[in-house]
Amino acid sequence: MSELRPSLQGLTRGQLLLSALSIVAAVLLLGTLGVRIAARVDLWQWWVPLAVLAGIAAADFGSGLVHWGADTWGRDDLPVIGQRLLVPFRVHHINPDDFIRRRFLDTNGDVAFIAAVVLGGALAIPFDAQWGGAAAVFGFAFCGVGMMTNQIHQWAHLASPPPLVRALQACGALLGPAEHAAHHERPYDVRYCITTGWCNRPLEAIAFFRRLEAAIAWMTGVQPRHDDRRYEQRYGVAATSAGTRHA
């Protein structure tokens, strides 16, 4: 397990600064978009709740795609994402406590950076267009919830999250520990969505990720989780059986 430690030491000072700036930028941009929506959109229109729910569901689906991708494909020596994204996801399966110990900036900086980029684009939405208001409301909900994905994931691992968070988990508004626990059962290939968890059951009902894996394997010849043995040898991660639960 000695090789595991470098990936768990957190961010450098430069990375911490970038994370802090990303979080501040994302919050400011989200607030700016919210002000524009309040000033330009009649929030009592029937479609507003639907746009909000669609944005939240899309954020949950997006979290599942990223989580599935990091758990299923790629090598730890890939530039940028290897050590920063892929290794932590794989290590997290056998050592969830590492994620719990991460600091706020380390937990949320990467997602905030992506959210800030998306929000920059959302601010360019033309409100005069017929679709502009709905797109802006969708984007606000998508980024507002999506930028909290890692924090929500961390809360799902806490024995005693804040009372408000616990209440939101209990009513299904946020990913709860019971919903997420199934993902931490080997071979860690279900319940990938980690924002609200709303998309998990529908996606599994249609075997979405299994079909997507089969399509990628057919096109590329690369098998899902083919490198689990490599992770086991280098980081002490127990390998899953190739093809388990896959047709």
MOBEL-V898266 format. One record per residue. N is the residue number from 1. SS is DSSP state (a for helix, b for strand, c for the rest). D_FIRST is the distance of its C-alpha to the first C-alpha in Angstrom with 1 decimal. Layout:
n:ss:d_first
N:SS:D_FIRST
N:SS:D_FIRST
This chain:
n:ss:d_first
1:c:0.0
2:a:3.8
3:a:5.5
4:a:5.3
5:a:7.5
6:a:10.6
7:a:11.3
8:a:11.6
9:c:13.8
10:c:16.9
11:c:19.9
12:c:21.8
13:a:25.2
14:a:26.9
15:a:24.8
16:a:25.6
17:a:29.2
18:a:29.3
19:a:27.8
20:a:30.4
21:a:33.2
22:a:32.2
23:a:32.4
24:a:35.7
25:a:37.1
26:a:36.1
27:a:37.8
28:a:40.8
29:a:41.3
30:a:40.9
31:a:43.5
32:a:45.8
33:a:45.6
34:a:46.3
35:a:49.4
36:a:50.7
37:a:50.3
38:a:52.1
39:a:54.9
40:a:55.4
41:c:54.5
42:c:56.5
43:c:53.6
44:c:56.0
45:c:56.1
46:c:55.1
47:a:52.4
48:a:50.4
49:a:48.4
50:a:47.8
51:a:46.4
52:a:44.1
53:a:42.8
54:a:42.4
55:a:40.4
56:a:38.1
57:a:37.7
58:a:37.0
59:a:34.3
60:a:32.6
61:a:33.1
62:a:31.6
63:a:28.5
64:a:28.2
65:a:28.7
66:a:26.0
67:a:23.5
68:a:24.4
69:a:24.3
70:a:20.8
71:a:19.6
72:a:21.7
73:c:22.2
74:c:20.9
75:c:18.1
76:c:15.5
77:c:17.6
78:c:20.7
79:c:22.4
80:c:22.3
81:a:21.0
82:a:18.0
83:a:15.6
84:a:17.9
85:a:18.7
86:a:17.0
87:a:13.3
88:a:13.9
89:a:16.1
90:a:13.7
91:a:10.8
92:a:13.7
93:a:14.5
94:a:11.8
95:c:11.5
96:a:15.1
97:a:15.1
98:a:13.5
99:a:16.7
100:a:18.9
101:a:18.0
102:c:18.9
103:c:22.2
104:a:25.3
105:a:25.5
106:a:22.0
107:a:22.6
108:a:26.1
109:a:26.6
110:a:25.8
111:a:27.9
112:a:30.7
113:a:30.9
114:a:31.6
115:a:34.0
116:a:35.9
117:a:36.5
118:a:37.8
119:a:39.9
120:a:41.4
121:a:42.7
122:a:43.8
123:c:46.0
124:c:47.9
125:c:49.0
126:c:52.8
127:c:54.0
128:c:57.4
129:c:56.2
130:c:56.7
131:c:53.0
132:a:51.9
133:a:51.7
134:a:49.8
135:a:47.3
136:a:46.8
137:a:46.3
138:a:43.9
139:a:41.9
140:a:42.0
141:a:40.6
142:a:38.0
143:a:36.7
144:a:37.2
145:a:35.0
146:a:32.7
147:c:31.7
148:c:30.4
149:a:28.2
150:a:24.8
151:a:26.4
152:a:27.9
153:a:24.6
154:a:23.1
155:a:26.1
156:a:25.7
157:a:22.5
158:c:24.2
159:c:25.8
160:c:28.8
161:c:29.4
162:c:32.7
163:a:35.8
164:a:37.0
165:a:33.7
166:a:33.7
167:a:37.3
168:a:36.6
169:a:33.7
170:a:36.2
171:c:38.8
172:c:36.6
173:c:37.0
174:c:33.3
175:c:30.2
176:c:29.8
177:a:27.0
178:a:28.8
179:a:29.2
180:a:25.6
181:a:24.2
182:a:25.2
183:a:22.9
184:a:19.9
185:c:21.0
186:c:19.7
187:c:20.3
188:c:20.4
189:c:23.4
190:c:26.1
191:c:27.2
192:c:25.9
193:c:28.4
194:c:27.1
195:c:30.1
196:c:32.7
197:c:31.6
198:a:35.3
199:a:34.6
200:a:32.1
201:a:34.8
202:a:37.3
203:a:34.7
204:a:33.5
205:a:37.2
206:c:37.9
207:c:34.6
208:a:34.2
209:a:30.6
210:a:31.1
211:a:34.3
212:a:32.8
213:a:29.9
214:a:32.6
215:a:34.7
216:a:31.9
217:a:31.0
218:a:34.7
219:a:35.3
220:a:32.3
221:c:31.2
222:c:27.6
223:c:26.2
224:c:24.3
225:c:20.6
226:c:21.0
227:c:17.7
228:a:15.5
229:a:14.5
230:a:13.4
231:a:11.1
232:a:9.8
233:a:9.3
234:a:7.9
235:a:5.9
236:c:5.6
237:c:9.1
238:c:11.7
239:c:14.5
240:c:18.0
241:c:21.1
242:c:22.9
243:c:26.3
244:c:25.6
245:c:28.3
246:c:29.6
247:c:33.1
